[in-house]
Amino acid sequence: MNEPDQTGGAADVRVPEGAPPGSLIFNGFLALASLVLAYQAWTISGFQSLSSAGVFPMLATGAMVVSMIVIIAGSNRRDSSGTGRRFFGDVISLRIVAFATLIIGYMLALQPLGFIVASYLFLTAAMFLLHRKRFLLTLVISAVSVAVIYGLFRYVFVVVLPRGVFF
């Protein structure tokens, strides 16, 4: 196991004994996402012909589905006792869950509130969650950032951003 490296010392080679924490949960999520993408690829044009627009996306997502089946089958052979408990303790922290919730909230608020209000609320909450210092400075930085981004996309790139109830 320990072979000499280029300096003449023994190289420390570590082989994982079990599946990493959360690998089954993550692989299951990727398999589900692959199946959803495969369905979306099929809805492009179905199986009309080999030269239709949906053939390449169906081949790519088919490869994803097959790969995930092979990966899940291989990871199930490894010892993965206690991975659910270790996954939420070691991999997923409360801060990650809170930030993911903020992103979902931003996506849902973007249409009714519009880009300016939703982005300002998201940036303020995200900066406060991640930095937790100087709340007044966070409010100012969020306002300036949204103003610069809005001006850049609206007037330089001429992108129409979602309008909400207020702006």
C-alpha positions as CSV (number, residue, x, y, z in Angstrom):
1,M,0.0,0.0,0.0
2,N,2.7,2.5,0.9
3,E,5.0,2.7,-2.1
4,P,8.1,5.0,-2.3
5,D,7.4,8.3,-4.0
6,Q,9.8,10.4,-6.0
7,T,11.6,11.7,-2.9
8,G,12.3,8.2,-1.6
9,G,9.7,8.4,1.2
10,A,6.6,6.3,1.4
11,A,3.5,7.8,-0.3
12,D,0.4,7.7,1.8
13,V,-2.3,6.2,-0.4
14,R,-5.7,6.1,1.2
15,V,-8.5,4.0,-0.2
16,P,-12.0,4.8,1.0
17,E,-13.5,1.8,2.8
18,G,-17.2,2.8,2.5
19,A,-19.3,5.0,0.4
20,P,-18.8,8.7,1.2
21,P,-21.4,10.4,3.3
22,G,-24.5,11.2,1.3
23,S,-23.4,9.5,-1.9
24,L,-26.6,7.5,-2.1
25,I,-28.8,10.6,-1.6
26,F,-26.8,12.6,-4.1
27,N,-26.7,9.8,-6.7
28,G,-30.4,9.4,-6.3
29,F,-31.0,13.1,-6.9
30,L,-28.8,12.9,-10.0
31,A,-30.7,9.9,-11.3
32,L,-34.0,11.6,-10.8
33,A,-32.7,14.8,-12.5
34,S,-31.4,12.6,-15.4
35,L,-34.8,11.0,-15.8
36,V,-36.6,14.4,-15.8
37,L,-34.1,15.7,-18.4
38,A,-34.6,12.6,-20.5
39,Y,-38.4,13.2,-20.5
40,Q,-37.7,16.9,-21.4
41,A,-35.5,15.7,-24.3
42,W,-38.2,13.3,-25.5
43,T,-40.7,16.1,-25.5
44,I,-38.6,18.1,-28.1
45,S,-39.6,15.8,-31.0
46,G,-40.0,12.3,-29.7
47,F,-38.7,9.4,-31.8
48,Q,-39.6,10.9,-35.2
49,S,-36.3,10.3,-37.0
50,L,-32.6,10.0,-36.4
51,S,-32.0,13.5,-37.7
52,S,-34.7,15.2,-35.6
53,A,-33.9,18.0,-33.1
54,G,-34.4,15.8,-30.0
55,V,-32.0,12.9,-30.9
56,F,-28.8,14.4,-29.5
57,P,-30.5,15.5,-26.2
58,M,-32.1,12.0,-25.9
59,L,-28.7,10.3,-26.4
60,A,-27.0,12.6,-23.9
61,T,-29.7,12.1,-21.2
62,G,-29.9,8.4,-22.0
63,A,-26.1,8.2,-21.3
64,M,-26.8,10.1,-18.0
65,V,-29.5,7.6,-16.9
66,V,-27.4,4.6,-17.7
67,S,-24.4,6.1,-16.0
68,M,-26.4,6.8,-12.8
69,I,-27.7,3.2,-12.8
70,V,-24.2,1.9,-13.0
71,I,-22.9,4.4,-10.3
72,I,-25.8,3.6,-7.9
73,A,-25.4,-0.2,-8.4
74,G,-21.6,0.2,-7.7
75,S,-22.1,2.4,-4.6
76,N,-24.7,0.0,-3.2
77,R,-22.0,-2.7,-3.1
78,R,-19.9,-0.6,-0.8
79,D,-20.5,-0.4,2.9
80,S,-22.5,2.8,3.6
81,S,-23.8,2.3,7.1
82,G,-25.0,5.4,8.7
83,T,-24.6,7.6,5.7
84,G,-27.9,9.4,6.2
85,R,-26.9,10.6,9.6
86,R,-23.4,11.6,8.5
87,F,-24.8,13.3,5.4
88,F,-26.8,15.8,7.3
89,G,-24.1,16.3,9.9
90,D,-21.0,16.4,7.6
91,V,-22.2,17.5,4.2
92,I,-25.4,19.6,4.5
93,S,-25.2,22.4,7.1
94,L,-28.0,24.6,8.2
95,R,-26.4,27.5,6.4
96,I,-26.5,25.6,3.1
97,V,-30.2,24.7,3.6
98,A,-31.0,28.3,4.5
99,F,-29.2,29.7,1.4
100,A,-30.9,27.1,-0.8
101,T,-34.2,28.3,0.7
102,L,-33.3,31.9,-0.1
103,I,-32.6,31.0,-3.7
104,I,-36.0,29.3,-4.1
105,G,-37.7,32.2,-2.4
106,Y,-35.9,34.6,-4.8
107,M,-37.1,32.5,-7.8
108,L,-40.7,32.6,-6.5
109,A,-40.6,36.3,-5.7
110,L,-39.0,37.5,-8.9
111,Q,-42.2,37.5,-11.0
112,P,-44.6,39.1,-8.5
113,L,-42.2,41.6,-6.9
114,G,-40.0,42.3,-10.0
115,F,-36.3,42.3,-10.4
116,I,-35.4,45.3,-8.3
117,V,-37.3,44.4,-5.1
118,A,-36.7,40.7,-5.3
119,S,-33.0,41.1,-6.0
120,Y,-32.6,43.7,-3.2
121,L,-34.4,41.4,-0.6
122,F,-32.4,38.4,-1.8
123,L,-29.0,40.1,-1.7
124,T,-29.7,41.7,1.7
125,A,-30.8,38.4,3.2
126,A,-28.0,36.4,1.6
127,M,-25.3,38.9,2.7
128,F,-26.7,39.0,6.2
129,L,-26.8,35.2,6.4
130,L,-23.3,34.7,5.1
131,H,-21.5,37.7,6.6
132,R,-23.6,38.6,9.7
133,K,-21.9,42.0,10.3
134,R,-22.8,45.6,9.8
135,F,-26.5,45.4,8.8
136,L,-26.7,49.1,7.6
137,L,-23.7,48.5,5.3
138,T,-25.3,45.4,4.0
139,L,-28.4,47.4,3.1
140,V,-26.3,50.0,1.2
141,I,-24.2,47.5,-0.6
142,S,-27.3,45.6,-1.7
143,A,-29.0,48.8,-3.0
144,V,-25.9,49.9,-4.9
145,S,-25.3,46.4,-6.4
146,V,-28.9,46.1,-7.6
147,A,-28.8,49.6,-9.1
148,V,-25.5,48.8,-11.0
149,I,-26.8,45.4,-12.2
150,Y,-30.1,46.9,-13.2
151,G,-28.5,49.7,-15.1
152,L,-26.0,47.4,-16.8
153,F,-28.5,44.8,-18.0
154,R,-31.3,47.3,-18.8
155,Y,-29.4,50.0,-20.6
156,V,-26.1,48.4,-21.7
157,F,-27.2,44.9,-22.6
158,V,-30.8,46.0,-23.3
159,V,-32.3,43.1,-21.4
160,V,-35.9,43.4,-20.3
161,L,-36.0,42.4,-16.6
162,P,-39.1,41.3,-14.8
163,R,-41.3,44.1,-13.6
164,G,-43.3,43.7,-10.4
165,V,-46.0,45.5,-8.5
166,F,-43.8,48.3,-7.3
167,F,-41.0,48.7,-10.0
